């Protein structure tokens, strides 16, 4: 999954479903981006529930970071 595909998947995801983001992260082909996002989400999960729209917004912002193709 590319950056654009990941962004689209997060925008379209049903955040009421448990583990919705895990499925997306597993499909990211860029290992650096995948690792960065996994760490980012561990920190974010301590502050917000994955079922909040604010959580999705934080994830979308992180997906825009320059973490792709490193």
N, C-alpha and C positions, 0 to 999 in steps of 0.2 A: 504494500500500500504506500503510495506517495504522499507527500505533504498535502497536496490538494484533495486527494481522496480521503485522508484522515480528517481534514477539516470538514468536508462534506458529511462524512460518517458521524462525526460528533454533532454537527448541526441537526442531522436527521434522527439521531438516536432517541429512543424512548428511555428517558432517565428514571422512570419509575421501576424499571427492570433491574434487579440486582446483578451486578457484574457487567453492566452495559459497556463500561469503558475497557474492561479487561479484554473483551473480544476484539475491540478496535486496536488496542496496543499490541496484541499478539500478531496482528496482521501487518504491522509496519515493518517494511523490509529493511529500512536503514537502522542498523544496530545501535549506532550512537544516539540517534533520535529516540529510539525505543528505550534505551537505558536512561537517558536524560528524563524522559517523560515519566518513567516508572519512579524515579527518585523524586521528581517534582510532585507526583501524585501522592506519594507517601507523606510528604510534608503537608500537602493540601488537605488530605483526609483527616488530619488532626484538627483542622479548623472548620471544615465544612462537610456536610453530608453530600454524597454523590447524587442524591435525589433533588438537590437544590439547583435552580437555574443559575445561580451565582457560581456554582461549581463548574457547570458547563462553560460559562463565560471565561473563567480562569483557565480552563483547559484549552479553549480556543485561542486565548492570548498566548499560551505557552507553545501552541502549535505554530504560531507565527514567528517564533524566535529563530535565530540563525543556527539551528541545530542539525540541519539536514546536509548530508553529503560530506561529513567530517571524517 
